[in-house]
């Protein structure tokens, strides 16, 4: 099988995994919103469900770390693709940026 077809199979799985992590983050954020709205709608004390909300926030943070790791995987696989001589752009189910940012990021605290 040609290298480009093998690489496209891997790229398809990569894009699907990236989408799944993003979807999981979205679902978790919507769950947190629903929990907080329900607490408010039922006029419950702030302490009700606090442990559940705190654990969900931890889960969302872990998903954020997973997303960052997937970006690193994406960049590393792009390097592998070039090292094995594939110059074709691997396409996924959505538009990808023309260049993947690999530089450092600055947090909002550092900007202020």
C-alpha positions in Angstrom: 0.0 0.0 0.0 1.3 3.5 -0.8 2.7 5.6 2.0 0.2 8.4 1.4 -2.8 6.1 1.8 -1.4 4.7 5.0 -0.7 8.2 6.3 -4.2 9.3 5.4 -5.7 6.4 7.5 -3.6 7.6 10.5 -4.6 11.2 9.8 -8.3 10.3 9.7 -8.0 8.6 13.1 -6.1 11.6 14.4 -8.7 14.0 13.3 -11.5 11.8 14.7 -9.7 11.7 18.1 -9.2 15.4 18.1 -12.9 15.9 17.5 -13.8 13.4 20.2 -11.8 15.2 22.8 -13.3 18.5 21.7 -16.8 17.0 21.9 -16.1 15.6 25.3 -15.0 19.0 26.5 -18.2 20.5 25.1 -20.4 17.9 26.8 -18.6 18.3 30.1 -19.0 22.1 30.0 -22.7 21.8 29.1 -23.1 19.4 32.0 -21.6 21.9 34.4 -23.8 24.6 33.0 -26.9 22.4 33.4 -25.9 21.5 37.0 -25.5 25.1 38.0 -28.7 26.1 36.3 -30.6 23.3 38.0 -29.2 24.4 41.4 -30.4 27.9 40.7 -33.8 26.8 39.3 -34.4 24.7 42.4 -33.2 27.5 44.8 -30.6 25.2 46.3 -27.8 26.2 48.6 -24.4 26.8 47.0 -23.0 23.8 49.0 -25.5 21.4 47.3 -23.6 19.5 44.6 -20.4 21.4 45.3 -18.3 18.2 45.3 -19.8 17.0 42.1 -19.1 20.4 40.4 -15.5 20.5 41.7 -14.9 17.0 40.4 -16.4 18.0 37.0 -14.1 21.0 36.9 -11.2 18.6 37.5 -12.4 16.4 34.6 -12.7 19.4 32.3 -9.1 20.4 33.2 -8.0 16.9 32.4 -9.7 17.1 29.1 -7.9 20.4 28.5 -4.6 18.6 29.1 -5.7 15.8 26.8 -6.5 18.4 24.1 -3.1 20.0 24.5 -1.5 16.5 24.2 -3.4 15.8 21.0 -2.1 19.0 19.5 1.4 17.8 20.3 0.6 14.4 18.7 -0.7 16.3 15.6 2.5 18.3 15.3 4.7 15.2 15.9 2.9 13.2 13.3 3.2 16.0 10.8 7.0 15.9 11.4 6.9 12.1 10.8 5.0 12.5 7.6 7.6 14.9 6.3 10.5 12.7 7.4 9.1 9.7 5.5 8.8 11.8 2.4 5.1 12.6 2.2 4.5 16.2 1.1 0.8 15.9 0.5 -1.6 17.6 2.9 -3.6 15.1 4.9 -7.2 16.2 5.0 -9.9 15.6 7.6 -13.6 16.2 8.0 -13.1 19.9 8.7 -10.9 22.7 7.5 -7.5 22.8 9.2 -5.4 25.9 9.6 -2.7 26.3 7.0 0.0 26.3 9.7 -0.1 24.6 13.1 1.2 27.0 15.8 4.1 25.4 17.7 5.3 28.4 19.6 4.8 29.2 23.2 1.5 30.7 24.4 1.0 33.6 26.7 -1.6 33.5 29.4 -4.0 36.3 30.0 -2.3 37.0 33.3 1.0 37.6 31.6 -0.5 40.0 29.2 -2.3 42.2 31.8 
